[in-house]
Amino acid sequence: MTINIENCLTLIDVLQTRSQYQSNEIAYRFLKDGELETDAITYQELDHKAKIIASHLQSLNLSNQRVIIVYPYDRGIEFITAFFGCLYGGVVAVTCHPPLNRHGMLEIQERLNDSEAKGLITHPTLIKQLKDKLTISNNNFHWIVNNDIATVANDWQKPTITPDSLVFLQYTSGSTGKPKGVMITHQCILYNQKMLKLAFGNNDTSIGLGWLPLFHDMGLIGLVIQALYVGRPSIFMSPVAFIQKPVRWLQAISRYKVTTSGAPNFAYDLLCRHVTPQQRENLDLSHWELAFCGGEPIQIQTINQFCQLFSPCGFRREAFYACYGMAEATLLITGGQKGRFPTLKYINEMALENNLVVTNSHKKTGFLPMISVGKPWLDEQIKIVNPHTLQPCLPDEVGEIWVSGSGLGKGYWQDIKRTTKTFKADIKDTQKTPFLRTGDLGFLQGEELFITGRLNDVMVFWGLNHYPQLIEQTVAECHPALRQNCTAAISVKQEGEAQLIIVSEIERSYRNSLDFDEIVAQICWSVFEKYMIDVYSIVLLKTGKIPKTSSGKIQRYACKMKFINDDFDAIYQWRCHPNQLRDITSVFQRYFNPVTHLKRYFFILRGKMKRLLTAK
């Protein structure tokens, strides 16, 4: 029997349809410690339990209010049940990750304050900690423990909601500033689900699996809700289980014959470094049709290494799938073509410093590899716009990525000023549909999008633009003691000038054999040789201490504030004081290459001339 989900107007309709026609089919499975299946729930059971929670929420008069949802990572099924319970109760959910440390508790407090939540639903193991640590100003605040809910499902009243009703507040990652609550409606989610299903090629034979946090957009929308929309089961494990033993992810893919699964770039890198040859011998990845990668810059070195190591296990290179999305767009913005390896271009690094695009189809000295993150789907449009003039960029210019389409979020919660600036941008001298300003920089070649960096992250030294991720990669590769994907390059004003600060984690295996002078010297020389920038300060941290988002992105803004406030718990910190300045003459004698720098300034002049001619 064909079930037409596209006629559903809300997520409640989708789950009730699945409960009616696929009542006894498994919707979700959870793997304790990433290995043993300890919990599962059918569509009918999920519908029933959601009604029980909804009835309780309605009895507390919480309909149309915001409620915080926070559960331990190993309680995935209960988190999903609470989320749908909020939907069934007409409650706006505010999802949070469990408070593993002081920063995590502070984040919950900030979301509680910002959303003006009237209640919090959680697991018994967290309730005391949350009550003791959170500050509640509302005397009528409701603490809800799902195990204590005794209301029967028969008391449930289906809420009066429309496609424009809010489902939840999806907070941004905080990689470039304070997280903001994006208003996501039923219409936003269902349209994005349709787009995701089309782009990923999911169907009634697809099986999904993931370890990404369920409160985060990639985990909640990309895995939990997409599984419901498609009508096929998804398997989950805790992100902690994956980090502790990365091979668990691949073992579960192998065991359940998973077709769709993915994660940010750092996860593929972890697999390359930690899965042993003996473990690879027992893996069958031949059913893995789509290995998506998004959420942070995609490194071709990582992907090539992953394909090489795991092709004997049945993994096909064409299964790799690059995509791009953000909280403000509900989730997906662009994605590739399933079954085809993403387009790879080589970009002239010196041209990039001046926001110019000079490409080559083959590897070449002075050119950076860059992977396409695909094309927009359905009614979405992408424009590349000069962020200062608000005019469209020329085809060979880098600019800000602007997006329009039916699947975008509706703005920031109670922040009209930022909503207008971000969600209602107009291209100058046109009357076209308002666009979402992503804050990301990139360019289009045909329909395909290439991302070069974040607008707020771009640093300017000697009048040239520098992308932090490129400097970070250079630093990470310059010394084996520095951890991959654990370096931040930030610009901080010191002594009246913008200065380059490097923050990096040290590999745990090197902790007892560190030569700090050698590491500092290697970082300084490597950065100067490639970018002609003097490093002002270097902060070296223990493993796991650099600020990151829940999806593994470096929080450069948080690093900047920690440096300014001298708040790093550093193993070692170096600063280039005036009496330690290098002998500039010897530096130029060693590193100055007349041909290289003539090329660099050629691109500067070319960029200035192009802008002058365009202005005329």
N, C-alpha and C positions, 0 to 999 in steps of 0.2 A: 504494500500500500504506500502511495506517495503522500508524504506529509508536506504541505506547502507552508513553510515557516514565514515566507516573505509577506504573507497576509497578516501576520501578527503585528500589532501596533505598539506593544510594550514587552519588556522582558518577562513580566508575569504571564502574558499570553503564551510566550514561547515555552516556559516551563510547564504550564498547565496543558499545553498541547502535547508535549513529550510525555507527561504523566498519564494522559489519556490513551495515547496510541503506543507508547513504549514503556508501559508502567513497570514491568519487571526487569527491564534492561539496566545494566550498570551504567551510571552516569560518571562516577568518579571513584578512583581507587587511590589509597594512600599507602606509601611504603615507609615503614618505620626504619630509621637509620639508612634509608635509601635502598633497602634490600628486602625486608620481610613485609608482605602485604598484611596490614593489621586492621584496615578499615576500608569499607566500600559502601556506596549508597546508590539505590536505584532512583529513577526519576520520580516514581510514586512516593518513595520514602522522603526524598528531598522536598517534594511538594507538601507532604503532610507535616514534616518538621518545620518548614518555613511558615506554615499557617499557625502552628502552635506559638512560635516566637512572635509572629505578627499579632496574634490575639493578645498576647501579654503587653506588647508595645502599645497597642490601641487602648488597652485598659488603663494605661498610664498617661493617656492623652498625648502621646508623642508623635502622632501623625502630623506630617508637614514640618516636623522639627528635625534637627540634626542629631545623630547618635554616633559616637565613636565606636569602632570595632577594632579590638586588639586581642590577638590570640598568640600563643606560642607557635613557633614554626612547625612543630611536630603535631599540630592539631588542625591540619588542613581541611578535613571534612567539616569540622565544627565551624571553622571560619566561613566556609562556603555556605553552610546552613544559616549562620547568623546574617550573612550578606543578603541572602534571598529572603530571610525573615524580615529584614528592614524594608526590602522592596514590597513585600506582601502587606506590610503594615503602613505603606505610604510614607515611610520615614526616609530621610536623606542620609545615606550612609557616609561616614568619614573613616576611611580605612587607614590603619597605622601598623607599623611593624612593632614587634614586642620590644620592651625596654631592656636591651642587653647590657646597657651601660648608662652613665649619666647623660650622655648626648641623646640616647634614645628616649629617655624619660622627658628631656627638655623638648624634643620634637613633638611628643604626644601633647605636652602642655601647650605648645604653640598652636597646634592644630585645634585643640580644645578651645583655646581663647579666640582664635581667628574665626572658627566656624560657629561660635556661641552654642556649642552642643548642649543639649538638655539631658543627655544620658550617655552611659558607656556600657557596652556589653562585652563580656570577657569570659575567660576560663577560671575555674576555682583556684588554680595555682598562681594566678596573677593578681587576684582581687585585693589581697592585703597590701602588696607592694604598691599597687596603683593608688589605693586609698591613702597610704602613708606619704607618698611622694608628690601627688598632684594637688594643686591648689584649686579649690572649687569655690567660686564666689556666689553661685546660685544655691540657695537653701533648698530648692525643689529639685535638685539634680538627682537623677536615678542611676544607682549602681545595679547592673543586671548581670547575673551569673546564669548562663544558659542551663546548667544542671538543675537550678532551683525553679525553673519555670514549670508550673503545673497546669496552666490553662489548657483546655482541650481545643482541638482544631475546629470543632463545631462552632465556637464563639467567633470565628474569624469573619470579618466583613470586608469584601473586596473593596479596596479604596477607589475613590473617584480620581483617576489619573488619566492623563492624555500623553501623546507622544512628546509633548513639550515639558512634561513634568520632570523634575530633577530625580536622577537615580542616586548619584553620589557626587561628592567633591573629590576630585582627583588632584592631589597636590603634586606640584612640579618637583623635580629631583633635587633642586638646590645646588646644582653644579656651578651656577654662575651668580647666585644670590639667594635671598630668603625664599623658601618654597611658597607658592601661591596656589590657592584652591581653584581649580578649573571646574566650572559648572557643566556637568555631563548629563544630558537628558536621555530618555528612552530612544528618541529619534536619532540622536548622535550615535549611540551605541549600535543600534540595529543597522544603520546605514554603514557604519564602519565595519560591522560584522559581515555584511554582504560583500564589501570591498575586500576584506581579509580572506574570505572564503574563495572569492574569484582569483585574487592574486596568488594565494598559496595553493590553489587547485585542490582544496579539501573537498571530500565527498563522503558518502555513507560507508565507505570502506576505510576511511582515514582513522588512525589511532595516534593521539597526541600524548606527549610526555614532557614534564618539565620540573625544574627545581627552583625556578625564579620565585621570589617572594610573592605571595598571593595578593598582598595589599597594593602591589605595584602594577602599573598599567600593562607591562608585558606579561606578567603572570595572571592578573585578574581578567583583563580583556582578551589578551592574545591566547590564553590557554583555557581558563575556566569558562568564560562566556562563549568563546568560539566553539568549544566542545559541545556546549548546550545547543548552540545555533546549528551546528552541523548534525548533531544527533548521534555522535559516536563517543565512546568512553575516553577519558583522559586519566593518566596516571601521574601522581605527584609525589615528590619527596621534599624533605626540608633542604633549604640552601646550605644549612650547616652540615648536613650529611654529605652534600656534594663537595664542599670546601675541604672537609676532613679527609675525604677519599674520592677524588674526582672520577675514578674508574666506575664508580657506582652508576653514574649517569649512563655510560655506554653499556654497562651490564644490563640495566633495565631496558634500554632500547633493544638490545639483543634478545632478552628473554620474552618481552611482550610484542616483538615484531612491530615496533613503532615506526610509523611513516613520517610523522612531523614532529620535530623538536629543534630547539635552538637556544641561543644565548648570546651575550656580548662577546667581543673578540677575546677578552682575557680568559674566558672559560675554555676556549679552544686551545689557547696557549698553555693553560694548566694541564690539559689532557696530554699535550705533546711532551710536557716535561715530567709528568708523574705516572703515566701509564707504562708499565714495564712490558718488555717483549713477551714474557710469559703470560701476562694478562691479555695481551692482544691476541694470543693464539686461541683463546676461548671465546672471542667475540664474533658475532654474526651481525654485521651492519648492512646487509644486502637489502633489507626492507625499508631502510631510511631514505625516503624519497626527497625530503626537503629539510635541509639543515640551515635554518635561518640564522642570520647574524645581524645585529643592530644594537643601538643604544650607545655606541661609542665608535671612534674611528676604527675601520677595518684594516688590519695589517696584512698585506699580501704575503709577507714572509710566514706569518702564522698559518694562513690558509694553505699555502703550498706545503709547509711541513706537515700539517694535519692530513692533507690528502695523501702525501707520500707514506706516512706512517700507518694509516688506517685503510689504504686501498687493499692490502692483503686480507683485511677483515670483511671485504665486500663493499666498503664505502666508495661511492662513485663521485668523482670530482664535480660532475654536473648537478649533483644534489645540493651543492653549496648555494645558498640564496642570500643575497645582500638586500637589506631593506632599511627604511628610514621612517621614523615616526617621533611623536612627542606628545606629552600630556595635553597640550592645547589643541591638538588635532584628534583627540580621543585616543588614537593610537597610530594607525598606519597612515603614512603620507605617500610613500612610493615603495615599489617592490619590483623585483626582476621578473623574468619569465621562467616559470618552473621547468626544470629539466635542462636548463642552459646556464653554463657558467657565466657570471657577470662580466660585462665588458671591462677590459683593463686598458687604461691609458697611462702614458708617461708624460708628466707635466714639468715644463722647464721651471726649476726652482727660483731662478733669478727673476723671471717674468712674474712669478707668483707674488714676489715681494712687492710688486707694483700693481697688483690686482689685474694682471694680464694673463691670458690663457694661451700658451704655446704648447701644443701636444705632439707626441710622437707615438706611433703604434708599437715600437720596439724599445727595449731597454737601452739606455744611452747615458753617458756620463753627464751629470748635471741635471738629470731628469728624475722626478719622483714618481713611483708607481701609485696609481690612484684607481680605486674600484668604483664603478657605477653602482648606485643604490637603486637603480631601476627607474620606472616611469610612474606617473600618477594613474589612478584607476577610476573608472566610472566618470563622474562629472567634475573631478578635481582638475584644477589648473595650477600651473606653477609659473611664476614670473621671477626673473632675476633683476633686482632693482638696486640702484645706487642708494645706500642708506642715508646719505647726506642730502642729495638733490631730490630724492624720491622719484627719479625718472628711470625708465628701463635702461638696463645696461646693454652695451653692444655685444654681439655674439661672442667676442673673444675677451670679455671682461668678467672678472669675479665681482659678485654683488651679493646682497642679502636675498635669501630665498623667501618669497612671498607665496602663500597658498590660498586658494578659494575652493569651496566645495561644501556639500551637504553634510559631511561627517565631522565637521569641526565643532569644538566645544563652544559654549555660549558666552564665555567671558570669565573673568575672575570674580570670585565671591566677594560682594560688597566692596568692589574697587572699580568704580566707574572710570576714573582717570586712566588707570592702566589698561582696562578693557578697551577703551576708545583707542588708545595708542597702539595696542597690540592686535586686537581683533577687527578693527574697523579702519585699517589703513587704506588710503587711496593713492593710486599712482598719479603723479602730478599731471594736470592738464587733460585728464580723462574723466569720464562719467561711469566707469566700469564698476562691477561689483566690488565691495570692500574686501580686502585681503587680510589674512593673518600674517603678521610679521614674525617669522620663526626665530630671528636672532642668529640664524646660521648663515654662513657664507658658502657660496658655491657657484657652479655654472652649469649650463645645459649644453649638451651636444646632441642635436636631434631632440628626441623626447627624453633622453636619459640624463639623470641628475648626478652630478659629482659634488661632493661636499668637501670644502677646504678647511673649515674651522668655524669657531664661534665668534660673532662680531664683538662681544664683550671681552673675549680672551685675547684678541689680536694685540700684539705689543709693537711699539714703534721705537726703534733705536737708529740713530743717524739718518732719520727721515725715511727709513725702510720698514715695511710691514713684516712682522715675524709671527708665524703660527706656533703656539706653544707646543702642540703635539709633535711637531718636527724636531724642535729643540729637545723635547723630552726623549724622543727616540734616540737621538744622537747621544744624549747623556747615558741612557740605559745601556747602550751598546759599547760605551767607552771603557768600562771596567766590569769584570765578572762579579764583583761584590755587590753591584747595584741590581735591585730586583726589576724584572721586566714588568711594565704596566703599573709601576708604582713610583713615578716621578712627576713632579709638578714644576713647570716653568712659569714664573709670575713676574709681573712688573710692579715695582713699588717705588714711590717717589722718596728718595733719600738724598740729603744734601742738595736739595733744589733740582734734582734731575731724576728722570726715570732710570731705575737700575734693575738689572736682571738678578732674580733670586732663584736658586735651584733647591728644591726640597725632594729628597729621595730616600726610599727605604733600603736597608742593607739586608742582603740574603742572610738567613739565620746561620747557615753553615760557615759564614765568614766572621761571625761575631768575635771569635777568640783570636783571629789572626789579621786584624785590620791595620793597614798602614794608612793613616788619615792623610798624611802629606802626599802620598802617592795618588790617592783617590781624588783629592782636591786638585792637584796639578793636572791629572788626566781630564777631569771635567772642564777645567778652565781652558786648557789648550784645545780640546776637541771643539768646544763651543766657539772659541775665537777663530780657529782654523776654518770652520765651515760658515760662520755667520758674521765674523768680525765684531763680536760683542764681548765686552769684558764682563765676567761674572762678578757681581758685587758681594754676594753671600751664598754659602752652601750650608744646608741643614740636613744632617743625616739622622734617620729615625730607625727605630726597631721595626721588625716585620709586623705588618698590620696596623701601623700607627698613622699612616697618611690618611687624611680625610677623604672618604669616598661616599658616593650615593649608594642606595640599596642595590642598584643594578651594576655597581662596579666602576662608575665613572669618577675620575678624579675631581674633587671639589676645589677648584682653583681659588674661588672666592674665599672659601673657608681657610685655605692655606695662607692666602694674603692677609686675612685678618689675624690669624694666629701669629704670623711673622711680625706684623705691626704691633701687636699686643705682647710680643715676646712670650707666647703661650705654648710653644713647642716643648715637649719633653724629649729633647734631642740627645742622641748618643754623642754627637760632636757637631759643633757649629763653627764655621769659618767665615770671617768677614775681611774684605780687602781694605784694610786701613791705609791712610795716605803713605805711611812709611813702608808699606808692603807692596806698593804699586810696581808692576813689572816694568822692566826696561823696554820702552816702546820700540826703540831702535832694533833691539835684538828680536823682538816679536816680528817686526816687519821683515827683517832679514830672513827669518826662518819660514814665515808663512805667506808673505806677500807674493802673489802671482799676478803680474801685470795683465795677462790675457784674461784671467778670471774676473778681475775687478773692472777692466774695460768693458767686458760684457755686462757686468752688473750695472754700471752707470749708463750703458746704452739703453737698457730696459727702463731706467729711471727717466731718461730724456724722451724715450718713445712714449711712455705713459703720459708725461706732461704735455707733449705735443698733441697727442690724441685728445686729451681733455680740452686743450685750447681750441682745436679745430671743431670739436663737437659743440663747444660753447658758442662759437661764431655761427 
